[in-house]
Amino acid sequence: MKLWGKFFLAALSLSLLSCGISSAAYAAVEPISVTTNKEWYAEGSTIIISGLVKDFDASDDMKSFDVSVLIFAPNGNLATIAQVPPNDDGEYSTSIKAAGMINAEGDYTVKVKWGAQANQIVFAYGGSSSTPPPEAEQQESVVVETIDQEPEAEVEAEPAMTQPICGPGTVLKNNVCVAEQKGGGCLIATAAFGSEMAPQVQFLREIRDNTVLQTESGSAFMTGFNQFYYSFSPTIADYERENIAFKEAVKITITPMLTSLAILNYVDIDSEEEMLGYGIGIILLNIGMYFVAPAVVIFKIRNRK
């Protein structure tokens, strides 16, 4: 009996130890986490997306890049995108209005990416004319007692904090004026030129918002282009921040394209036909610069040999 008792005690100790090890394993911090402040949103609600990057290190250029936040609609289309810099502790947070391209009722998927690490979460949206679900009212019994109270001393109101006034093209976020984003950011150009406020990035944003998106054909083109562009641009932007040589190469490569887009600043586009004409012309011009001209040069060099 003593032998069986010792065997049982040993088995019980091993089982408790394994439970402790299992709990510690499940308590490990994810490489990148993501949460939303609610599971369901109505029109005009503020969606707060936050999380933690485990290996973020502000002092290391290889571990201090931004978190890419992408929100996909129920039909799989990209609804919005943002680049969020974590703080010194690796925590990141951004807020997005449930409006604009977030308009269809259903489940939206939030995907976050930091380097090779990724995670996602899903929230529900009730549609453009939805009202939040009723919450169960909790009835509490309240005992009212009559107590002689001394008059409370008046509390002086604290002076209101003044907020900075942001100029055109910028919005106030966390008491800081940042570039306003409409329909996504120019991730590759932002990483190449170092800031959303760089003149080249602002130029691209103005062409997109003030010219292309002002026509139906331009808006349709941008919808299709965004699906293609945001499928690879976060990866390229991350690699630009990691590799300075690649960043400079991208900067040189996109400069001719920026020059060709400047044509749109010197023409008046008053109809869908003009938008299509100039748009197709600029696309053909870029194809000639990036593909036809190099092919002709290579062909002539080979013929000389």
C-alpha positions as CSV (number, residue, x, y, z in Angstrom):
1,M,0.0,0.0,0.0
2,K,2.8,2.4,0.7
3,L,4.3,1.7,-2.7
4,W,1.0,2.4,-4.4
5,G,0.6,5.6,-2.4
6,K,4.0,6.8,-3.5
7,F,3.2,6.0,-7.1
8,F,-0.1,7.9,-6.9
9,L,1.6,10.9,-5.3
10,A,4.3,11.0,-8.0
11,A,1.7,10.8,-10.8
12,L,-0.3,13.7,-9.2
13,S,2.8,15.8,-9.0
14,L,3.7,15.3,-12.6
15,S,0.1,16.2,-13.7
16,L,0.2,19.4,-11.7
17,L,3.6,20.3,-13.1
18,S,2.4,19.7,-16.7
19,C,-0.6,21.9,-16.1
20,G,1.7,24.7,-14.9
21,I,4.0,24.4,-18.0
22,S,1.0,24.3,-20.3
23,S,-0.5,27.5,-18.7
24,A,2.9,29.3,-19.1
25,A,3.1,28.3,-22.7
26,Y,-0.4,29.7,-23.5
27,A,0.4,32.9,-21.6
28,A,3.2,33.7,-24.0
29,V,2.9,37.1,-25.7
30,E,2.0,37.1,-29.4
31,P,4.6,38.6,-31.8
32,I,1.9,41.2,-32.7
33,S,-1.6,41.5,-31.1
34,V,-4.7,43.3,-32.3
35,T,-7.9,44.2,-30.6
36,T,-10.9,46.5,-31.2
37,N,-12.8,48.5,-28.6
38,K,-16.1,46.9,-29.6
39,E,-17.4,43.9,-31.4
40,W,-20.2,45.8,-33.2
41,Y,-20.4,49.3,-34.7
42,A,-23.1,51.6,-36.0
43,E,-22.7,54.3,-38.6
44,G,-20.5,57.2,-37.4
45,S,-19.0,55.1,-34.6
46,T,-15.3,55.4,-33.8
47,I,-13.4,52.2,-34.3
48,I,-10.3,52.0,-32.1
49,I,-7.7,49.5,-33.2
50,S,-4.8,48.8,-30.8
51,G,-2.3,46.1,-30.0
52,L,1.3,45.4,-29.0
53,V,4.4,44.6,-31.0
54,K,6.5,42.2,-28.9
55,D,9.9,42.8,-30.5
56,F,9.6,46.6,-31.2
57,D,12.8,48.5,-30.4
58,A,12.8,52.3,-31.1
59,S,16.6,52.3,-30.9
60,D,17.1,49.7,-33.6
61,D,16.3,50.7,-37.2
62,M,15.6,47.1,-38.0
63,K,12.9,46.8,-35.3
64,S,11.3,50.3,-35.3
65,F,9.1,50.4,-38.4
66,D,5.4,51.1,-38.4
67,V,2.5,48.7,-38.2
68,S,0.3,48.4,-41.3
69,V,-3.4,48.3,-40.5
70,L,-5.7,47.1,-43.3
71,I,-9.5,46.8,-43.0
72,F,-11.3,44.5,-45.6
73,A,-15.1,44.7,-46.3
74,P,-17.4,41.7,-46.2
75,N,-17.0,41.3,-50.0
76,G,-13.2,41.1,-49.6
77,N,-12.5,44.6,-51.0
78,L,-10.0,46.9,-49.1
79,A,-12.0,49.5,-47.2
80,T,-9.2,51.5,-45.6
81,I,-5.5,51.3,-44.6
82,A,-3.2,53.1,-42.2
83,Q,0.4,53.1,-41.1
84,V,0.7,53.4,-37.3
85,P,4.0,54.0,-35.4
86,P,4.2,52.1,-32.1
87,N,5.4,53.9,-28.9
88,D,8.6,53.0,-27.0
89,D,6.8,50.1,-25.3
90,G,5.7,48.6,-28.7
91,E,2.0,49.6,-28.2
92,Y,0.1,51.0,-31.2
93,S,-3.4,52.5,-31.6
94,T,-5.4,54.2,-34.3
95,S,-9.0,55.3,-34.6
96,I,-11.2,55.1,-37.8
97,K,-14.7,56.4,-38.4
98,A,-17.3,53.9,-39.4
99,A,-18.2,55.8,-42.6
100,G,-17.0,56.3,-46.1
101,M,-15.9,52.9,-47.6
102,I,-17.1,51.2,-44.4
103,N,-20.7,51.2,-45.4
104,A,-21.9,47.7,-46.1
105,E,-23.5,45.6,-43.4
106,G,-21.5,42.5,-42.3
107,D,-18.3,41.4,-40.8
108,Y,-15.1,43.4,-41.5
109,T,-11.6,41.9,-41.1
110,V,-8.8,43.9,-39.5
111,K,-5.4,42.7,-40.6
112,V,-2.2,44.1,-39.0
113,K,1.3,43.5,-40.2
114,W,4.7,44.3,-38.7
115,G,7.6,43.0,-40.8
116,A,7.0,39.2,-41.2
117,Q,4.6,39.2,-38.2
118,A,0.8,39.4,-38.9
119,N,-2.5,39.0,-37.0
120,Q,-6.1,39.7,-37.6
121,I,-9.5,40.3,-35.9
122,V,-13.1,40.6,-37.1
123,F,-15.8,43.2,-36.1
124,A,-19.4,43.6,-37.2
125,Y,-20.9,46.7,-38.8
126,G,-24.7,47.3,-38.8
127,G,-24.9,49.2,-42.1
128,S,-25.4,52.9,-43.0
129,S,-28.7,53.4,-41.2
130,S,-28.2,51.0,-38.3
131,T,-28.8,51.5,-34.6
132,P,-26.9,49.8,-31.9
133,P,-28.4,46.6,-30.4
134,P,-30.4,47.3,-27.2
135,E,-28.5,46.6,-24.0
136,A,-30.2,44.8,-21.1
137,E,-31.2,47.3,-18.4
138,Q,-30.0,46.4,-15.0
139,Q,-32.5,47.3,-12.3
140,E,-30.9,48.0,-8.9
141,S,-32.7,48.6,-5.7
142,V,-31.9,52.0,-4.4
143,V,-32.4,53.0,-0.7
144,V,-33.0,56.7,-0.4
145,E,-31.9,58.2,2.9
146,T,-32.4,61.8,4.0
147,I,-29.0,63.0,5.4
148,D,-28.2,66.6,6.3
149,Q,-25.2,67.5,4.1
150,E,-23.0,70.4,4.4
151,P,-22.8,72.5,1.2
152,E,-19.9,71.4,-0.9
153,A,-17.1,73.8,-1.8
154,E,-17.2,75.1,-5.3
155,V,-14.6,73.5,-7.5
156,E,-12.8,75.9,-9.8
157,A,-13.0,74.8,-13.5
158,E,-9.7,74.0,-15.0
159,P,-8.7,76.1,-18.0
160,A,-9.4,74.4,-21.3
161,M,-6.4,73.2,-23.2
162,T,-5.9,74.9,-26.5
163,Q,-5.5,72.6,-29.5
164,P,-3.3,73.4,-32.5
165,I,-5.1,74.6,-35.7
166,C,-4.2,72.4,-38.6
167,G,-3.8,73.7,-42.1
168,P,-5.3,72.4,-45.4
169,G,-4.7,68.7,-46.1
170,T,-4.0,67.9,-42.4
171,V,-6.1,66.7,-39.5
172,L,-5.6,66.7,-35.7
173,K,-4.6,63.3,-34.2
174,N,-3.4,63.0,-30.6
175,N,-2.8,66.8,-30.5
176,V,-0.5,66.6,-33.6
177,C,-1.3,67.7,-37.1
178,V,-0.8,64.8,-39.6
179,A,-1.6,64.4,-43.2
180,E,-5.2,63.6,-44.0
181,Q,-5.7,60.3,-45.7
182,K,-8.5,59.7,-48.2
183,G,-8.9,56.1,-49.5
184,G,-5.5,54.9,-48.2
185,G,-2.0,56.2,-48.0
186,C,0.9,56.2,-50.6
187,L,2.9,53.6,-48.7
188,I,5.8,53.1,-51.1
189,A,6.3,56.8,-51.7
190,T,6.0,57.6,-48.0
191,A,8.7,55.0,-47.1
192,A,10.9,56.2,-50.0
193,F,10.8,60.0,-49.1
194,G,10.6,59.4,-45.3
195,S,7.4,61.2,-44.4
196,E,3.7,61.6,-45.3
197,M,4.4,65.4,-45.4
198,A,7.2,65.1,-48.0
199,P,6.4,67.3,-51.1
200,Q,6.4,64.2,-53.4
201,V,3.9,62.4,-51.3
202,Q,1.6,65.4,-51.0
203,F,1.8,65.8,-54.7
204,L,0.6,62.2,-55.3
205,R,-2.2,62.7,-52.7
206,E,-3.4,66.0,-54.4
207,I,-3.4,64.4,-57.9
208,R,-5.4,61.4,-56.5
209,D,-8.0,63.4,-54.4
210,N,-8.4,66.6,-56.5
211,T,-8.2,65.2,-60.0
212,V,-8.6,61.4,-60.4
213,L,-11.3,60.9,-57.7
214,Q,-13.4,63.8,-59.0
215,T,-14.7,61.7,-62.0
216,E,-16.6,58.4,-62.0
217,S,-14.0,56.7,-64.3
218,G,-11.2,57.9,-62.1
219,S,-12.9,56.6,-59.0
220,A,-13.5,53.2,-60.6
221,F,-9.9,53.1,-61.7
222,M,-8.7,53.8,-58.1
223,T,-10.9,51.1,-56.7
224,G,-9.4,48.5,-58.9
225,F,-5.9,49.9,-58.5
226,N,-6.1,49.9,-54.7
227,Q,-6.9,46.2,-54.7
228,F,-3.7,45.5,-56.7
229,Y,-1.5,48.1,-55.0
230,Y,-2.2,47.3,-51.4
231,S,-1.6,43.5,-52.0
232,F,2.1,44.2,-52.2
233,S,2.9,47.8,-51.1
234,P,3.1,47.1,-47.3
235,T,5.8,44.5,-47.9
236,I,7.8,46.8,-50.2
237,A,7.4,49.7,-47.7
238,D,8.7,47.6,-44.9
239,Y,11.7,46.5,-46.9
240,E,12.5,50.1,-47.8
241,R,12.8,50.9,-44.1
242,E,15.0,47.9,-43.6
243,N,17.3,48.5,-46.6
244,I,18.6,52.0,-47.4
245,A,20.0,50.9,-50.8
246,F,16.7,49.6,-51.8
247,K,15.0,52.7,-50.6
248,E,17.2,54.9,-52.7
249,A,16.6,52.7,-55.7
250,V,12.8,53.0,-55.3
251,K,13.2,56.7,-55.0
252,I,15.1,57.0,-58.3
253,T,12.7,54.5,-60.0
254,I,9.4,56.4,-59.2
255,T,10.8,59.9,-60.0
256,P,10.0,59.6,-63.8
257,M,6.4,58.6,-62.9
258,L,6.0,61.6,-60.7
259,T,7.2,63.8,-63.5
260,S,4.7,62.3,-65.9
261,L,1.8,62.8,-63.4
262,A,2.7,66.5,-63.2
263,I,1.0,66.8,-66.7
264,L,-2.3,66.6,-64.9
265,N,-1.5,69.9,-63.1
266,Y,-1.4,71.8,-66.5
267,V,-4.6,70.5,-68.1
268,D,-8.3,71.1,-67.4
269,I,-10.3,67.9,-67.0
270,D,-14.0,68.7,-67.2
271,S,-15.5,65.4,-68.5
272,E,-15.2,61.7,-68.2
273,E,-13.8,61.5,-71.8
274,E,-10.9,63.9,-70.9
275,M,-10.1,61.9,-67.8
276,L,-10.0,58.7,-69.8
277,G,-7.9,60.3,-72.5
278,Y,-5.3,61.8,-70.2
279,G,-5.2,58.8,-68.0
280,I,-4.6,56.4,-70.9
281,G,-2.0,58.7,-72.3
282,I,-0.1,58.9,-69.0
283,I,-0.2,55.1,-68.6
284,L,1.2,54.6,-72.1
285,L,3.9,57.2,-71.4
286,N,5.0,55.3,-68.3
287,I,5.0,52.0,-70.2
288,G,7.2,53.6,-72.8
289,M,9.6,55.0,-70.2
290,Y,9.8,51.9,-68.0
291,F,9.6,49.1,-70.5
292,V,9.8,50.1,-74.2
293,A,12.8,52.4,-73.9
294,P,15.0,50.0,-71.9
295,A,14.0,47.2,-74.3
296,V,15.1,49.3,-77.3
297,V,18.4,50.2,-75.6
298,I,19.2,46.5,-74.8
299,F,18.3,45.5,-78.3
300,K,20.7,48.0,-79.9
301,I,23.5,47.1,-77.5
302,R,23.1,43.4,-78.4
303,N,23.1,44.2,-82.2
304,R,26.4,46.1,-81.9
305,K,28.1,43.1,-80.4
